[in-house]
Every structure is written in C-alpha cells, then in structure tokens.
Amino acid sequence: MARTVEVVGVPMDLGADRRGVDMGPSAIRYGGLTTQLEGTGVDCTDGGDIQVPRPEGSDPTTDDDIDGEATYLEQTRIVCDRLRNRVRRIRDAGRFPLVLGGDHSIGIGTARGVADVDTGVLWFDAHGDCNTPATTPSGNVHGMTLAAILGEGIFAGRSWAAGAEIEAENVALVGVRALDPGERELIERSAIRAYTMADIDERGITAVVREALAAVTDGTDQLSVSLDLDVLDPGEAPGVGTPVRGGISYREAHAAMEIVATEAETALAALELVEVNPILDEHNRTAELACELAASAFGDTIL
C-alpha cells in the first residue's frame, strides 16, 4: 500500500461500562505498531491522541429530550466531533487515517470523518452495536455506534452522528454472536448484512468476508473497516472490554485482513482498531495481535 499512514489515538472509555480501554492506544503503540507497519513498506507517522473528557468530573446524565438512556452522550459527541475533524484533516493532507481506540463509540467519529462520499462499512465485531437509547439494556453508547451512524432513533436528527453517505445496504457485520433483542429487530428490518459465527462455521471466513466486501462496496466510492478485537475468541484476544466466547481464530482474523488488503486496497479509506483493554490482557498479547492484524490489512503476507 503506497501511502503514508497517520496514527491517531482516542483514549476513550466513556462509551463502555468497564474501565481500561482508554489505555488501548498506548498498548497498541507499545505492541510495535509502527515497526509492524513499516515492515510492510508503509510510511507511518503518529499524530498523537485526541483529547478526551475524563469520567471524573464529567456528568453521565442522559439528555432530557432522549427517550431512553445514553450515558455520557454529550461527551461522546464532543470526542466524535474532534475525531471526525482530525480524520478529515489527515485525508486532506493525502494520508491514511489509522484510528486506535478506545471503546467502539469512537467509530461514529471515524465514519463521519471519511463519509464525504458514498462509503461502505465493514464492521468486525462480536456485537451488533445496533442499539438505540430506547432499546439498550445498558445505556452504553459503544453498543449504539452503528445505529447512530445510520441515523436510527434519536440519532436521526444529530448531524454529528448520522450521514446520508452511509446506507444500511452498504454496511456488513462480520463475526456477530451476541445480539440484544432491539439489535436483532433493527438488523432484521434493515438492509444491514449480518454474518454470524454460524455463517463463518458453515462457509468459512474467506467466503464470508469476500461476500461482505462485495456487498458494501457495490455502488460506493470507498471502504471503511472497523475491527473490534472482541470479534476474536477470548482465547486469542483476552484483553478486550466485552469478551464473548466462540469468536474467530487467529488465522481467520489474519485471513480476513489479508482479503481486505488484496481485494479492497484501492477502496480502503480508513481502518480503526478498538476495544483493546490492557488491564484485562495477558502480557499485552491482544495489543500485539492488533498490530499484526493492522499489518495484514496493509499487505503483510507470509510470502
């Protein structure tokens, strides 16, 4: 991939109910991200971290005009606005944004930062991230990210979250295995394509990812890839905010990123790595795996 990658960290944990993912960007950098990327022939520069409000002294209260619950929603808006602007500046400078989280609520900012034209979204995640404040069982915004991007529920009138440049038919979830009732209802009534672990078990990761890529890039100008490390089985990636048993394997994850590199390189506009929690990790192995997977997405191969 002949381009300059700019890394931007978002040490955000306000969208989750477990502390620690705010240290994810530092853990990934410490895991050797720059070395891994430069080993693929990519020029890499680090743009530092976006400033994030701390929970101490922040008011978690849900807005009065919202039907339901969305903890730290105003703070999430602030962070996602900052990330959107940073991603746009990176792209305006001719560089490629590599976003490090942080909890998955930051995906709103990444998506809005790249979606100045019709954009497909490939979302690797154990969860649906399709709740709204009215359907969420937890109030955690990292479980609402896709619903926000697609303008579902209260997000329909919020320009910082939703945009017409990302349509449901150009969004694919891969590796899903934990859905709340409201998420299942949204996926079933919308044009979102959801590939569960049962689909991967039956058809294999390569067939699933190729089909998902073809779907999200049909009629779009570019692709944004969001990789939540909890898509992997906790045995492979123990250091994640919300682990779910039965995820994809080490080799399946690499195969998925290798397909992104070979079949979507020219369309790829952004990559984000989220939900690494070093407090729960074992010798930083999840962060190191994130670095490896990023390298695979940029073209690293065995031979």
RAHU-V118707 format. One record per residue. N is the residue number from 1. OMEGA is omega in degrees with one decimal (* if undefined). NEAR is the number of other C-alpha atoms within 10 Angstrom. D_LAST is the distance of its C-alpha to the last C-alpha in whole Angstrom. Layout:
n = <N & N>
omega = <OMEGA & OMEGA>
near = <NEAR & NEAR>
d_last = <D_LAST & D_LAST>
This chain:
n = <1 & 2 & 3 & 4 & 5 & 6 & 7 & 8 & 9 & 10 & 11 & 12 & 13 & 14 & 15 & 16 & 17 & 18 & 19 & 20 & 21 & 22 & 23 & 24 & 25 & 26 & 27 & 28 & 29 & 30 & 31 & 32 & 33 & 34 & 35 & 36 & 37 & 38 & 39 & 40 & 41 & 42 & 43 & 44 & 45 & 46 & 47 & 48 & 49 & 50 & 51 & 52 & 53 & 54 & 55 & 56 & 57 & 58 & 59 & 60 & 61 & 62 & 63 & 64 & 65 & 66 & 67 & 68 & 69 & 70 & 71 & 72 & 73 & 74 & 75 & 76 & 77 & 78 & 79 & 80 & 81 & 82 & 83 & 84 & 85 & 86 & 87 & 88 & 89 & 90 & 91 & 92 & 93 & 94 & 95 & 96 & 97 & 98 & 99 & 100 & 101 & 102 & 103 & 104 & 105 & 106 & 107 & 108 & 109 & 110 & 111 & 112 & 113 & 114 & 115 & 116 & 117 & 118 & 119 & 120 & 121 & 122 & 123 & 124 & 125 & 126 & 127 & 128 & 129 & 130 & 131 & 132 & 133 & 134 & 135 & 136 & 137 & 138 & 139 & 140 & 141 & 142 & 143 & 144 & 145 & 146 & 147 & 148 & 149 & 150 & 151 & 152 & 153 & 154 & 155 & 156 & 157 & 158 & 159 & 160 & 161 & 162 & 163 & 164 & 165 & 166 & 167 & 168 & 169 & 170 & 171 & 172 & 173 & 174 & 175 & 176 & 177 & 178 & 179 & 180 & 181 & 182 & 183 & 184 & 185 & 186 & 187 & 188 & 189 & 190 & 191 & 192 & 193 & 194 & 195 & 196 & 197 & 198 & 199 & 200 & 201 & 202 & 203 & 204 & 205 & 206 & 207 & 208 & 209 & 210 & 211 & 212 & 213 & 214 & 215 & 216 & 217 & 218 & 219 & 220 & 221 & 222 & 223 & 224 & 225 & 226 & 227 & 228 & 229 & 230 & 231 & 232 & 233 & 234 & 235 & 236 & 237 & 238 & 239 & 240 & 241 & 242 & 243 & 244 & 245 & 246 & 247 & 248 & 249 & 250 & 251 & 252 & 253 & 254 & 255 & 256 & 257 & 258 & 259 & 260 & 261 & 262 & 263 & 264 & 265 & 266 & 267 & 268 & 269 & 270 & 271 & 272 & 273 & 274 & 275 & 276 & 277 & 278 & 279 & 280 & 281 & 282 & 283 & 284 & 285 & 286 & 287 & 288 & 289 & 290 & 291 & 292 & 293 & 294 & 295 & 296 & 297 & 298 & 299 & 300 & 301 & 302 & 303>
omega = <-175.1 & 178.4 & 176.9 & 179.0 & 172.2 & 179.5 & 173.6 & 179.7 & 177.0 & -175.8 & -170.3 & 171.5 & -178.5 & -179.5 & -176.8 & 178.5 & 178.9 & -178.0 & 172.5 & -178.0 & 174.9 & 177.6 & -179.1 & -179.9 & 178.7 & -179.7 & 179.5 & 176.8 & -179.9 & 179.5 & 174.8 & -175.5 & -176.8 & 179.0 & 179.4 & -177.0 & -179.8 & 174.9 & 177.0 & -177.9 & -179.5 & 170.2 & -175.1 & 174.6 & -178.0 & -179.6 & 179.0 & -175.6 & 169.8 & 178.5 & -177.6 & 175.1 & 177.4 & 179.4 & 176.3 & -179.4 & 177.0 & -179.3 & -178.6 & -171.9 & 175.3 & 177.7 & -178.1 & -175.3 & -179.0 & 173.2 & -178.9 & -173.9 & 174.9 & -174.1 & 179.5 & -177.8 & -179.5 & 177.2 & 176.4 & 177.1 & -179.3 & -177.8 & -178.1 & 173.0 & 179.2 & -179.7 & 177.0 & -178.7 & 179.5 & 179.5 & 178.6 & 178.5 & 177.7 & -178.6 & 177.2 & 178.7 & 177.7 & 179.9 & -177.2 & -179.7 & 172.1 & -171.4 & -179.9 & 175.5 & 17.7 & 178.0 & -168.0 & 174.5 & -179.6 & 177.5 & 175.9 & -179.1 & 178.0 & -178.6 & -179.3 & 179.3 & -178.5 & -169.5 & 172.2 & 172.3 & -179.5 & -170.3 & 170.5 & -177.1 & 175.4 & -167.2 & 178.3 & -171.6 & 172.1 & -174.1 & -179.3 & -176.9 & -174.4 & 174.2 & 168.7 & 176.2 & -178.7 & -176.4 & -174.0 & 173.2 & -173.9 & -173.4 & -177.2 & -173.7 & 178.6 & 173.8 & -178.3 & -166.6 & -179.7 & 176.7 & 179.2 & -179.4 & -177.6 & 175.0 & 178.9 & 175.5 & -176.3 & -178.2 & -177.6 & -177.2 & -174.5 & -174.0 & 179.6 & -176.1 & -169.9 & 176.4 & -176.4 & -176.3 & 175.8 & -179.0 & -176.6 & -178.6 & 177.3 & 174.4 & 177.4 & 173.6 & -179.8 & 176.7 & -175.0 & 176.0 & 178.6 & -177.7 & 170.8 & -178.5 & 180.0 & 177.1 & 179.6 & 179.5 & -179.9 & -179.4 & -177.4 & -178.5 & -177.3 & 178.7 & 175.4 & 175.7 & -178.1 & 178.7 & -176.5 & 174.8 & 175.8 & 176.1 & 180.0 & 177.4 & -174.6 & -169.9 & -177.9 & -175.2 & -175.4 & 179.3 & -178.8 & -177.4 & 178.1 & 178.8 & 179.1 & 178.3 & 179.8 & -178.3 & -173.4 & 179.1 & 178.9 & 178.8 & 178.4 & -177.9 & -175.2 & -173.9 & 171.1 & -178.6 & 177.9 & -177.2 & 172.3 & -175.4 & 177.6 & 172.3 & 176.1 & 174.6 & 179.6 & 175.4 & 177.7 & -175.7 & -177.0 & -173.8 & 178.3 & -175.0 & -175.9 & -177.4 & 176.4 & -179.0 & 174.2 & -177.6 & -178.0 & -176.1 & 176.9 & -177.1 & 177.4 & 178.7 & 178.5 & 179.3 & 178.9 & -179.6 & 177.3 & 176.6 & 175.4 & -177.5 & -173.5 & -172.7 & -179.3 & -174.2 & -175.7 & -178.4 & -172.4 & -175.8 & -179.6 & 174.6 & 174.5 & 177.7 & -172.0 & 171.4 & 171.3 & -178.4 & -176.0 & 177.0 & -177.6 & -173.1 & 176.7 & 178.2 & 176.4 & -174.5 & 179.3 & 177.1 & 177.5 & 176.5 & 176.3 & 178.0 & 179.1 & -178.1 & 174.8 & 178.1 & 177.6 & 178.5 & 178.6 & 170.2 & 178.7 & 179.5 & 179.5 & 177.4 & *>
near = <16 & 10 & 13 & 17 & 25 & 20 & 25 & 23 & 26 & 27 & 26 & 32 & 29 & 30 & 26 & 24 & 16 & 12 & 17 & 22 & 30 & 25 & 21 & 31 & 29 & 21 & 25 & 27 & 19 & 14 & 21 & 16 & 23 & 20 & 14 & 21 & 23 & 14 & 13 & 17 & 16 & 19 & 16 & 20 & 13 & 13 & 15 & 13 & 17 & 16 & 14 & 18 & 17 & 14 & 14 & 7 & 7 & 12 & 13 & 15 & 12 & 17 & 14 & 8 & 7 & 13 & 14 & 17 & 21 & 25 & 23 & 22 & 22 & 16 & 20 & 26 & 18 & 16 & 24 & 26 & 21 & 18 & 27 & 23 & 16 & 19 & 27 & 20 & 14 & 21 & 17 & 10 & 10 & 13 & 21 & 21 & 25 & 23 & 25 & 30 & 29 & 31 & 32 & 31 & 30 & 30 & 32 & 27 & 28 & 28 & 33 & 25 & 24 & 23 & 24 & 15 & 12 & 18 & 28 & 32 & 29 & 25 & 26 & 25 & 25 & 28 & 25 & 27 & 26 & 26 & 30 & 29 & 25 & 15 & 19 & 21 & 15 & 14 & 23 & 23 & 29 & 27 & 28 & 27 & 27 & 28 & 27 & 27 & 27 & 22 & 22 & 19 & 16 & 16 & 21 & 15 & 12 & 13 & 14 & 19 & 26 & 25 & 21 & 15 & 19 & 23 & 20 & 20 & 16 & 25 & 26 & 24 & 24 & 28 & 29 & 26 & 18 & 17 & 17 & 16 & 12 & 17 & 21 & 16 & 14 & 17 & 18 & 12 & 8 & 11 & 14 & 20 & 20 & 19 & 20 & 20 & 21 & 13 & 16 & 20 & 11 & 11 & 11 & 13 & 24 & 17 & 15 & 20 & 24 & 15 & 14 & 22 & 22 & 16 & 20 & 25 & 23 & 13 & 12 & 18 & 17 & 23 & 28 & 22 & 24 & 22 & 25 & 24 & 31 & 29 & 28 & 27 & 19 & 21 & 16 & 16 & 28 & 24 & 27 & 27 & 27 & 18 & 20 & 19 & 14 & 17 & 26 & 25 & 17 & 15 & 10 & 16 & 24 & 20 & 19 & 21 & 26 & 23 & 20 & 24 & 22 & 14 & 14 & 19 & 18 & 13 & 17 & 22 & 22 & 23 & 23 & 25 & 28 & 32 & 32 & 35 & 31 & 25 & 17 & 17 & 18 & 12 & 12 & 21 & 18 & 30 & 33 & 20 & 21 & 26 & 24 & 21 & 26 & 24 & 26 & 25 & 27 & 27 & 21 & 21 & 13 & 4 & 3>
d_last = <16 & 19 & 21 & 23 & 23 & 26 & 26 & 29 & 31 & 33 & 35 & 37 & 38 & 41 & 40 & 39 & 42 & 40 & 39 & 36 & 34 & 35 & 33 & 30 & 29 & 30 & 28 & 25 & 25 & 26 & 23 & 21 & 20 & 20 & 18 & 15 & 16 & 16 & 13 & 12 & 14 & 17 & 20 & 22 & 26 & 28 & 31 & 32 & 34 & 36 & 40 & 41 & 44 & 44 & 46 & 49 & 51 & 50 & 52 & 50 & 52 & 51 & 53 & 56 & 56 & 53 & 53 & 52 & 50 & 47 & 47 & 46 & 46 & 47 & 45 & 42 & 43 & 44 & 40 & 39 & 41 & 39 & 36 & 36 & 38 & 35 & 32 & 34 & 35 & 31 & 31 & 34 & 32 & 29 & 27 & 25 & 26 & 24 & 27 & 27 & 30 & 32 & 34 & 33 & 36 & 34 & 32 & 36 & 35 & 32 & 33 & 36 & 34 & 32 & 34 & 36 & 35 & 34 & 31 & 29 & 29 & 26 & 27 & 25 & 28 & 30 & 33 & 35 & 36 & 39 & 42 & 44 & 47 & 49 & 47 & 45 & 46 & 45 & 46 & 42 & 41 & 37 & 38 & 39 & 37 & 36 & 40 & 40 & 38 & 39 & 43 & 44 & 47 & 49 & 45 & 47 & 49 & 47 & 45 & 43 & 41 & 41 & 40 & 41 & 37 & 36 & 37 & 37 & 35 & 32 & 32 & 29 & 29 & 26 & 27 & 31 & 33 & 36 & 38 & 41 & 44 & 44 & 41 & 41 & 44 & 42 & 39 & 41 & 43 & 41 & 38 & 35 & 33 & 32 & 29 & 30 & 29 & 31 & 29 & 25 & 27 & 28 & 25 & 22 & 20 & 18 & 22 & 24 & 21 & 21 & 25 & 26 & 24 & 26 & 29 & 29 & 28 & 30 & 33 & 31 & 30 & 28 & 26 & 26 & 24 & 26 & 24 & 27 & 25 & 28 & 26 & 24 & 26 & 28 & 27 & 23 & 25 & 28 & 29 & 30 & 34 & 34 & 32 & 32 & 32 & 29 & 27 & 23 & 21 & 18 & 15 & 17 & 17 & 14 & 14 & 17 & 15 & 12 & 15 & 17 & 14 & 14 & 17 & 19 & 18 & 21 & 24 & 22 & 25 & 25 & 23 & 25 & 25 & 28 & 30 & 28 & 31 & 31 & 35 & 33 & 30 & 29 & 28 & 26 & 24 & 24 & 24 & 21 & 19 & 20 & 18 & 15 & 16 & 17 & 14 & 12 & 15 & 14 & 11 & 9 & 5 & 4 & 0>
